[in-house]
Amino acid sequence: MQRLRVGHEGAVRISFPATALTDLGAFQQTLANVVERLGCPKCASGVDCSFEMERNLFVNEQLEINSGISLPQDPSPIRPVTVTLDRTITHDLGKLQQVTAKVFGRLGCEGCHSGFNILLQQELAFFADAKLNIHSSH
């Protein structure tokens, strides 16, 4: 299986067709497939993942709609939602799936995330106190 490559520029971007955004089960199965491609079938390996609605469509001469073409990307995602996760969540697929289900519910529909791009981001903001103890930012 080919491993996904992640550059310094940010998250792995996963585009969904609009029809796939209305199915929590399909989203969670896709999440499982993505984390396996990242290198570990049970966690996100510390990699941020951005789930976005497919926006690049091409109509050919037969008026058939195709997707998956590479066009310049809009730097401003449509209705972005950022979910910052503790590493104990990013390293456990079951917890990742539980969090996504709860986020979908908070967005208004427990079964989909239609109309939202979701960034699952591992918390990387820490601070050190006067005794040199390291704490999370929240």
Secondary structure, 3 states (H helix, E strand, C coil): CCCCCCCCCCCEEEEECHHHHHCHHHHHHHHHHHHHHHCCCCCCCCCCEEEEECCCEEECCCCCEEECCCCCCCCCCCCEEEEEECHHHHCCHHHHHHHHHHHHHHHCCCCCCCCCEEEEEECCCEEECCCCCEEECC
